[in-house]
Amino acid sequence: MAKRVRGSATRPGQRPRLQRSAPPRPRPADAVGPSLAPLSSLTEAEEARAAQLEAAIVAAERATPVSVPRERPTRPLDAEPRVRQGSIAVRAGEEYAYVSRDVRRIVLIGGSLIALVIGIWVVVQATGIGPF
């Protein structure tokens, strides 16, 4: 871990901020060419087109019928609660499927390693190889 320095604006492992100079000064319009109009100003034709589009959107919104929420059918109180598709039990079942698969793999690999060690021990004992 890198040593921290007091008063430093950056943390260890991070690049320091770029030192940028002041923004460039705008050049005179005659040096650059024709001056550009500010982005906030619109021509009358553009404003008329925007008003026309807005009116069309408002008319479309008013023309769409407002959906009335339907009443949900009620269940009897003594009925067993159903597991909904988005419930936590369903999601947990899907999320923990990989856990059981991984546990099976761990047991298989661990068991095979133990069997291998026992097999090597038997071979060593039967042949008399080794210091024992």
Secondary structure by P-SEA (a helix, b strand, c coil): cccccccccccccccccccccccccccccccccccccccccccaaaaaaaaaaaaaaaaaaaaccccccccccccccccccccccccaaaaaaaaaaaaaaaaaaaaaaaaaaaaaaaaaaaaaaaaccccc
